[in-house]
Amino acid sequence: MNNINIDSSIRRKWQKLLLISVTFNLFFLLLGLGFIQKKGGIDFLVKKNIHSGDVLESRAIKENNTKLAFDLNYRAQRIKFNKSLPTTKLKGQIVFLSDSLTESFVADLSRRYSDGIAGNLSPLFQKLKIVNQGISSDTTRGILNRIKDVTDLEPDKVFIMAGINDMSMGRSVATIVKNYKEIIVNIKEKSPQTEIFIESVLPVNEERTPIRNKNIIALNQELRLLATQYDAIYIDLYSLMVDGKGQLNASWTWDGIHIYMRGFDLWRNEVEKFVN
């Protein structure tokens, strides 16, 4: 009988301890959520972790995702490389600011010149002082976090393309536009002589990506308005690359987003009109 009473007493004590533990955990969880919400919610977490890669690194480990792990390593190396670029202000300097699409586009220009096949590249592009500030997987928030790397150069021109990775993360058009405004305002305030060019987001092939072209069209309409509002120049690349079905031509892409050389050719020909 005594043993039963002792066991019952111990059980009640453990139940009390468990209840206290759960209560404390819930309290601190709610406190943490309140802090995050006060700081800006999801955008705060992205801003805090996107460059360190903490969130994506955890996901890569959890999912045993080797591709994501490779992308993270490449991204970290690319950010490190960009930080090592000379910060000398050069007359005529042009910055291309974006994600992997622009990173590959500018790299393609460089390859054609250095590989001795510059016949496809106009003499105009060969002599330009181009700074490649495209970083794989970057978002409008990521660009905003590193905008100082651009404004410190005080370039003559900056070409911006951003938003596709925001969409892949589920961000709304309104959030992307808000970040875009901040990017533009930063450039206007810190480097007022810089001419700003807003490149439309490219179409996607919806058979190969969950991103929808209707959302890209909505974003591009807002970007066109931003260009007017902030005295920037809007470059419509979307219309150049969308096919008769309203998609990025399937033969121009392997994943529905990134493009082959044919797309780069159209892009280069259009941008060339504005680099003089």
C-alpha contacts under 8 A as a table, 3 or more apart, distances in Angstrom:
res1	aa1	res2	aa2	distance
1	M	4	I	5.17
1	M	5	N	6.44
2	N	5	N	5.10
2	N	6	I	6.16
3	N	6	I	5.04
3	N	7	D	6.12
4	I	7	D	5.16
4	I	8	S	6.13
5	N	8	S	5.07
5	N	9	S	6.12
6	I	9	S	5.06
6	I	10	I	6.21
7	D	10	I	5.17
7	D	11	R	6.10
8	S	11	R	5.07
8	S	12	R	6.22
9	S	12	R	5.16
9	S	13	K	6.31
10	I	13	K	5.07
10	I	14	W	6.28
11	R	14	W	5.17
11	R	15	Q	6.14
12	R	15	Q	5.02
12	R	16	K	6.21
13	K	16	K	5.11
13	K	17	L	6.23
14	W	17	L	4.99
14	W	18	L	5.99
15	Q	18	L	5.03
15	Q	19	L	6.10
16	K	19	L	5.07
16	K	20	I	6.15
17	L	20	I	5.09
17	L	21	S	6.08
18	L	21	S	5.05
18	L	22	V	6.10
19	L	22	V	5.19
19	L	23	T	6.06
20	I	23	T	5.08
20	I	24	F	6.20
21	S	24	F	5.22
21	S	25	N	6.16
22	V	25	N	5.10
22	V	26	L	6.12
23	T	26	L	5.22
23	T	27	F	6.13
24	F	27	F	4.98
24	F	28	F	6.24
25	N	28	F	5.29
25	N	29	L	6.00
26	L	29	L	4.97
26	L	30	L	6.07
27	F	30	L	5.30
27	F	31	L	6.12
28	F	31	L	4.82
28	F	32	G	6.01
29	L	32	G	5.10
29	L	33	L	6.16
30	L	33	L	5.05
30	L	34	G	6.02
31	L	34	G	5.12
31	L	35	F	6.26
32	G	35	F	5.06
32	G	36	I	6.22
33	L	36	I	5.10
33	L	37	Q	6.06
34	G	37	Q	5.13
34	G	38	K	6.09
35	F	38	K	5.09
35	F	39	K	6.25
36	I	39	K	5.10
36	I	40	G	6.37
36	I	41	G	5.15
36	I	42	I	7.72
36	I	44	F	6.89
36	I	45	L	7.60
37	Q	40	G	5.21
37	Q	41	G	4.21
37	Q	42	I	7.85
38	K	41	G	6.90
39	K	44	F	6.00
40	G	43	D	5.88
40	G	44	F	5.12
41	G	44	F	5.43
41	G	45	L	6.85
42	I	45	L	5.16
42	I	46	V	6.27
43	D	46	V	4.99
43	D	47	K	5.96
43	D	141	R	7.71
44	F	47	K	5.08
44	F	48	K	5.99
45	L	48	K	5.04
45	L	49	N	6.01
45	L	50	I	7.92
46	V	49	N	5.26
46	V	50	I	5.14
46	V	141	R	7.75
47	K	50	I	5.80
47	K	51	H	7.73
47	K	141	R	6.66
47	K	142	G	6.92
47	K	145	N	7.27
48	K	51	H	7.59
48	K	52	S	7.93
49	N	52	S	5.26
49	N	53	G	5.70
49	N	54	D	5.53
49	N	55	V	6.30
50	I	53	G	5.11
50	I	54	D	7.11
50	I	55	V	7.23
50	I	56	L	7.87
50	I	142	G	6.95
51	H	76	A	7.51
51	H	142	G	7.45
52	S	76	A	7.80
53	G	56	L	5.39
53	G	57	E	5.63
53	G	72	L	6.76
53	G	76	A	7.92
54	D	57	E	5.08
54	D	58	S	6.17
55	V	58	S	5.34
55	V	59	R	6.41
56	L	59	R	4.95
56	L	60	A	6.04
56	L	68	L	7.71
56	L	72	L	7.46
57	E	60	A	5.00
57	E	61	I	6.25
57	E	69	A	6.82
57	E	72	L	7.20
58	S	61	I	5.24
58	S	62	K	6.07
59	R	62	K	5.04
59	R	63	E	5.96
59	R	65	N	7.83
60	A	63	E	5.35
60	A	64	N	5.56
60	A	65	N	4.80
60	A	66	T	6.98
60	A	68	L	5.76
60	A	69	A	5.61
61	I	64	N	4.91
61	I	65	N	6.67
61	I	69	A	7.85
62	K	65	N	7.74
65	N	68	L	5.43
65	N	69	A	6.26
66	T	69	A	4.92
66	T	70	F	6.07
67	K	70	F	5.05
67	K	71	D	6.17
68	L	71	D	4.95
68	L	72	L	6.11
69	A	72	L	5.08
69	A	73	N	6.27
70	F	73	N	5.15
70	F	74	Y	6.12
71	D	74	Y	5.07
71	D	75	R	5.92
71	D	136	S	7.86
72	L	75	R	5.01
72	L	76	A	6.10
73	N	76	A	5.15
73	N	77	Q	6.22
74	Y	77	Q	5.11
74	Y	78	R	6.05
75	R	78	R	5.00
75	R	79	I	6.18
75	R	135	I	6.76
75	R	136	S	5.95
75	R	137	S	7.49
76	A	79	I	5.24
76	A	80	K	6.20
77	Q	80	K	5.02
77	Q	81	F	6.07
78	R	81	F	4.96
78	R	82	N	6.15
78	R	135	I	6.50
78	R	136	S	7.95
79	I	82	N	5.12
79	I	83	K	6.25
79	I	135	I	7.05
80	K	83	K	5.16
80	K	84	S	6.48
81	F	84	S	5.10
81	F	85	L	6.61
82	N	85	L	5.29
82	N	133	Q	7.00
83	K	149	D	7.61
87	T	152	D	7.00
87	T	153	L	5.87
88	T	153	L	6.50
89	K	93	Q	7.66
89	K	152	D	7.88
89	K	153	L	4.97
89	K	154	E	6.39
89	K	155	P	7.14
90	L	93	Q	5.60
90	L	153	L	7.68
90	L	155	P	7.38
91	K	155	P	7.47
91	K	156	D	7.04
92	G	128	L	7.52
92	G	129	K	6.45
92	G	155	P	6.97
92	G	156	D	5.48
92	G	157	K	7.89
93	Q	128	L	7.40
93	Q	129	K	4.86
93	Q	130	I	6.07
93	Q	131	V	7.26
93	Q	155	P	5.00
93	Q	156	D	5.54
93	Q	157	K	6.92
94	I	128	L	7.54
94	I	129	K	6.01
94	I	130	I	4.89
94	I	131	V	6.07
94	I	155	P	5.73
94	I	156	D	5.95
94	I	157	K	4.90
94	I	158	V	5.76
94	I	159	F	7.79
95	V	130	I	5.89
95	V	131	V	4.72
95	V	132	N	6.23
95	V	133	Q	6.58
95	V	150	V	7.33
95	V	155	P	6.68
95	V	157	K	6.34
95	V	158	V	4.65
95	V	159	F	6.25
96	F	102	T	6.85
96	F	106	V	7.74
96	F	130	I	7.38
96	F	131	V	6.30
96	F	132	N	5.40
96	F	133	Q	5.54
96	F	134	G	6.59
96	F	158	V	5.80
96	F	159	F	4.82
96	F	160	I	6.24
97	L	102	T	7.20
97	L	132	N	6.97
97	L	133	Q	4.72
97	L	134	G	5.26
97	L	143	I	7.78
97	L	158	V	6.88
97	L	159	F	5.95
97	L	160	I	4.91
97	L	161	M	6.62
98	S	101	L	7.28
98	S	102	T	5.64
98	S	103	E	7.13
98	S	133	Q	6.42
98	S	134	G	4.40
98	S	135	I	6.40
98	S	138	D	6.99
98	S	139	T	7.92
98	S	143	I	7.31
98	S	160	I	5.86
98	S	161	M	5.11
98	S	162	A	5.56
99	D	102	T	5.80
99	D	103	E	6.19
99	D	134	G	4.62
99	D	135	I	4.52
99	D	136	S	4.84
99	D	137	S	5.76
99	D	138	D	4.93
99	D	139	T	7.10
99	D	161	M	7.54
99	D	162	A	6.74
100	S	103	E	4.72
100	S	104	S	5.90
100	S	134	G	5.87
100	S	135	I	5.44
100	S	136	S	3.95
100	S	137	S	6.29
100	S	138	D	7.54
101	L	104	S	5.38
101	L	105	F	6.15
101	L	134	G	7.44
101	L	136	S	7.70
101	L	258	H	6.32
101	L	259	I	7.75
102	T	105	F	4.74
102	T	106	V	6.03
102	T	132	N	7.83
102	T	134	G	5.33
102	T	161	M	7.42
103	E	106	V	5.56
103	E	107	A	6.09
103	E	132	N	6.33
103	E	133	Q	6.94
103	E	134	G	4.13
103	E	135	I	6.12
103	E	136	S	7.15
104	S	107	A	4.93
104	S	108	D	5.93
104	S	134	G	7.90
105	F	108	D	5.13
105	F	109	L	6.53
105	F	264	F	6.17
106	V	109	L	5.05
106	V	110	S	6.35
106	V	132	N	6.30
107	A	110	S	5.02
107	A	111	R	6.07
107	A	132	N	7.82
108	D	111	R	5.06
108	D	112	R	6.20
108	D	264	F	7.86
109	L	112	R	5.40
109	L	113	Y	6.49
109	L	121	L	7.35
109	L	125	F	7.95
110	S	113	Y	5.26
110	S	114	S	6.08
111	R	114	S	5.16
111	R	115	D	5.65
112	R	115	D	5.35
112	R	116	G	6.45
112	R	117	I	5.19
112	R	118	A	5.26
112	R	120	N	7.64
112	R	121	L	7.11
113	Y	116	G	5.59
113	Y	117	I	6.05
113	Y	118	A	4.64
113	Y	121	L	7.24
113	Y	126	Q	6.88
114	S	117	I	7.62
114	S	118	A	7.76
115	D	118	A	7.63
117	I	120	N	6.68
117	I	121	L	7.87
118	A	121	L	4.78
118	A	122	S	7.36
118	A	126	Q	7.94
119	G	122	S	7.15
121	L	125	F	6.64
121	L	126	Q	7.14
122	S	125	F	5.59
122	S	126	Q	6.70
123	P	126	Q	5.02
123	P	127	K	6.66
124	L	127	K	5.81
124	L	128	L	6.75
124	L	272	E	7.89
124	L	276	N	7.94
125	F	128	L	5.35
125	F	272	E	7.54
134	G	138	D	7.97
135	I	138	D	5.70
137	S	165	N	6.16
138	D	141	R	7.98
138	D	142	G	5.61
138	D	143	I	6.75
138	D	162	A	7.98
138	D	165	N	6.58
139	T	142	G	4.97
139	T	143	I	6.16
139	T	162	A	6.33
139	T	163	G	6.15
139	T	164	I	7.60
139	T	165	N	5.51
139	T	166	D	5.42
140	T	143	I	5.11
140	T	144	L	6.15
140	T	162	A	5.88
140	T	163	G	6.13
140	T	166	D	6.93
140	T	176	I	6.47
140	T	179	N	5.79
140	T	180	Y	6.31
140	T	183	I	7.91
141	R	144	L	5.00
141	R	145	N	6.26
141	R	179	N	6.14
142	G	145	N	5.08
142	G	146	R	6.59
143	I	146	R	5.25
143	I	147	I	5.79
143	I	183	I	7.50
144	L	147	I	5.07
144	L	179	N	7.18
144	L	182	E	7.17
144	L	183	I	5.51
145	N	148	K	7.77
146	R	149	D	5.73
146	R	150	V	7.59
147	I	150	V	5.31
147	I	151	T	6.38
147	I	183	I	7.03
147	I	186	N	7.48
147	I	187	I	7.73
148	K	151	T	5.02
148	K	152	D	5.76
149	D	152	D	5.63
149	D	153	L	7.05
150	V	153	L	5.53
150	V	154	E	6.99
150	V	155	P	7.51
151	T	154	E	5.08
151	T	155	P	7.27
151	T	186	N	7.96
151	T	187	I	6.03
151	T	190	K	5.89
151	T	191	S	5.50
152	D	190	K	7.84
152	D	191	S	7.72
154	E	190	K	7.98
154	E	191	S	5.26
154	E	193	Q	7.52
154	E	194	T	6.55
155	P	158	V	6.85
155	P	191	S	7.73
155	P	194	T	5.76
156	D	193	Q	6.87
156	D	194	T	4.83
156	D	195	E	6.15
157	K	194	T	5.17
157	K	195	E	4.61
157	K	196	I	5.93
157	K	197	F	7.46
157	K	275	V	8.00
158	V	194	T	6.90
158	V	195	E	6.37
158	V	196	I	5.20
158	V	197	F	6.09
159	F	196	I	6.28
159	F	197	F	4.71
159	F	198	I	6.04
159	F	199	E	6.78
160	I	196	I	7.67
160	I	197	F	6.18
160	I	198	I	5.10
160	I	199	E	5.83
161	M	198	I	6.36
161	M	199	E	5.09
161	M	200	S	6.51
161	M	201	V	6.35
162	A	165	N	7.53
162	A	201	V	6.71
163	G	166	D	5.03
163	G	167	M	6.32
163	G	176	I	6.37
163	G	201	V	6.84
164	I	167	M	5.18
164	I	168	S	6.45
164	I	201	V	6.80
164	I	216	I	7.92
165	N	168	S	4.92
165	N	169	M	6.36
166	D	169	M	5.13
166	D	170	G	6.48
166	D	171	R	5.38
166	D	176	I	6.95
167	M	170	G	4.95
167	M	171	R	5.28
167	M	172	S	7.02
167	M	173	V	7.96
167	M	211	I	6.78
168	S	171	R	7.56
168	S	210	P	7.84
168	S	211	I	6.44
171	R	175	T	6.38
171	R	176	I	6.89
172	S	175	T	5.28
172	S	176	I	6.43
173	V	176	I	5.13
173	V	177	V	6.12
173	V	215	N	7.28
173	V	218	A	7.31
173	V	219	L	5.68
174	A	177	V	5.18
174	A	178	K	6.17
175	T	178	K	5.06
175	T	179	N	6.36
176	I	179	N	5.23
176	I	180	Y	6.11
177	V	180	Y	4.86
177	V	181	K	6.15
177	V	219	L	7.47
177	V	222	E	7.05
177	V	223	L	7.25
178	K	181	K	5.23
178	K	182	E	6.57
179	N	182	E	5.13
179	N	183	I	6.34
180	Y	183	I	5.06
180	Y	184	I	6.31
181	K	184	I	5.19
181	K	185	V	6.06
181	K	226	L	7.41
182	E	185	V	5.07
182	E	186	N	6.03
183	I	186	N	5.22
183	I	187	I	6.42
184	I	187	I	5.19
184	I	188	K	6.13
184	I	196	I	7.86
184	I	230	Y	7.68
185	V	188	K	5.00
185	V	189	E	6.07
186	N	189	E	5.24
186	N	190	K	5.94
186	N	191	S	7.94
187	I	190	K	5.32
187	I	191	S	5.28
187	I	192	P	6.64
187	I	194	T	7.37
188	K	191	S	5.60
188	K	192	P	4.55
188	K	193	Q	7.74
188	K	194	T	7.38
189	E	192	P	5.69
191	S	194	T	5.71
195	E	232	A	6.98
196	I	232	A	5.06
196	I	233	I	6.44
197	F	227	A	7.91
197	F	232	A	5.70
197	F	233	I	4.74
197	F	234	Y	5.92
197	F	235	I	7.02
198	I	223	L	7.23
198	I	224	R	7.96
198	I	227	A	6.75
198	I	232	A	6.92
198	I	233	I	6.04
198	I	234	Y	4.83
198	I	235	I	6.08
199	E	234	Y	5.94
199	E	235	I	4.72
199	E	236	D	6.36
199	E	237	L	6.70
200	S	220	N	5.62
200	S	223	L	7.24
200	S	234	Y	7.22
200	S	235	I	6.08
200	S	236	D	5.31
200	S	237	L	5.64
200	S	238	Y	6.07
201	V	216	I	6.59
201	V	219	L	7.92
201	V	220	N	6.51
201	V	237	L	7.25
201	V	238	Y	6.37
202	L	216	I	7.75
202	L	237	L	6.26
202	L	238	Y	4.74
202	L	241	M	7.13
202	L	248	L	7.94
202	L	257	I	7.94
203	P	213	N	6.09
203	P	216	I	6.98
203	P	238	Y	5.63
203	P	241	M	6.82
203	P	242	V	6.01
203	P	247	Q	6.25
203	P	248	L	5.25
203	P	257	I	7.52
204	V	209	T	7.37
204	V	211	I	7.23
204	V	212	R	7.37
204	V	213	N	6.36
204	V	247	Q	5.97
204	V	248	L	4.89
204	V	256	G	5.25
204	V	257	I	5.11
205	N	208	R	5.85
205	N	209	T	6.64
205	N	247	Q	5.04
205	N	248	L	4.74
205	N	249	N	6.82
205	N	250	A	6.41
205	N	253	T	7.98
205	N	255	D	7.99
205	N	256	G	4.39
205	N	257	I	6.79
206	E	209	T	5.19
206	E	210	P	6.27
206	E	211	I	6.58
206	E	212	R	6.31
206	E	213	N	7.44
206	E	247	Q	6.94
206	E	256	G	6.59
207	E	210	P	7.80
207	E	256	G	7.16
208	R	255	D	5.61
208	R	256	G	4.77
209	T	212	R	7.99
209	T	255	D	6.91
209	T	256	G	5.58
209	T	257	I	7.35
211	I	215	N	7.87
212	R	215	N	5.65
212	R	216	I	6.80
213	N	216	I	4.86
213	N	217	I	6.07
213	N	246	G	7.83
213	N	247	Q	7.46
214	K	217	I	5.10
214	K	218	A	6.27
215	N	218	A	5.02
215	N	219	L	6.18
216	I	219	L	5.03
216	I	220	N	6.06
217	I	220	N	5.08
217	I	221	Q	6.23
218	A	221	Q	5.24
218	A	222	E	6.57
219	L	222	E	5.16
219	L	223	L	6.23
220	N	223	L	4.88
220	N	224	R	6.14
221	Q	224	R	5.20
221	Q	225	L	6.52
222	E	225	L	5.09
222	E	226	L	6.23
223	L	226	L	4.88
223	L	227	A	6.18
223	L	234	Y	7.56
224	R	227	A	5.16
224	R	228	T	6.56
224	R	234	Y	5.82
225	L	228	T	5.16
225	L	229	Q	6.15
226	L	229	Q	4.92
226	L	230	Y	6.03
226	L	232	A	7.76
227	A	230	Y	5.41
227	A	231	D	5.76
227	A	232	A	4.44
227	A	233	I	5.68
227	A	234	Y	5.74
228	T	231	D	5.30
228	T	232	A	6.30
228	T	233	I	7.53
229	Q	232	A	7.75
235	I	270	E	7.96
235	I	271	V	7.80
236	D	239	S	6.17
236	D	240	L	7.33
237	L	240	L	5.19
237	L	241	M	6.55
237	L	267	W	6.77
237	L	270	E	7.68
238	Y	241	M	5.47
238	Y	242	V	6.09
239	S	242	V	5.53
240	L	266	L	7.15
241	M	248	L	6.06
241	M	249	N	7.28
241	M	263	G	7.01
241	M	266	L	7.81
242	V	245	K	7.76
242	V	246	G	5.60
242	V	247	Q	5.21
242	V	248	L	4.93
242	V	249	N	6.71
243	D	246	G	5.37
243	D	247	Q	5.41
243	D	248	L	6.04
243	D	249	N	5.76
244	G	247	Q	7.35
247	Q	250	A	7.87
248	L	252	W	7.32
248	L	253	T	7.68
248	L	256	G	7.16
248	L	257	I	7.96
249	N	252	W	5.44
249	N	253	T	7.13
250	A	253	T	5.65
250	A	254	W	7.56
250	A	256	G	7.16
251	S	254	W	7.71
252	W	259	I	5.47
252	W	260	Y	5.26
252	W	261	M	7.82
252	W	262	R	6.66
252	W	263	G	6.58
253	T	256	G	5.54
253	T	257	I	6.56
253	T	258	H	5.67
253	T	259	I	4.60
253	T	260	Y	5.90
254	W	257	I	7.68
254	W	258	H	6.87
254	W	259	I	7.27
255	D	258	H	6.33
259	I	262	R	7.73
259	I	263	G	5.79
259	I	264	F	7.22
260	Y	263	G	5.71
260	Y	264	F	6.65
261	M	264	F	4.83
261	M	265	D	6.13
262	R	265	D	5.18
262	R	266	L	6.69
263	G	266	L	5.30
263	G	267	W	6.20
264	F	267	W	4.93
264	F	268	R	5.92
265	D	268	R	5.16
265	D	269	N	6.19
266	L	269	N	5.25
266	L	270	E	6.33
267	W	270	E	5.31
267	W	271	V	6.20
268	R	271	V	5.22
268	R	272	E	5.92
269	N	272	E	5.28
269	N	273	K	7.15
270	E	273	K	5.79
270	E	274	F	7.83
271	V	274	F	5.55
271	V	275	V	6.69
272	E	275	V	5.45
272	E	276	N	7.58
273	K	276	N	7.17
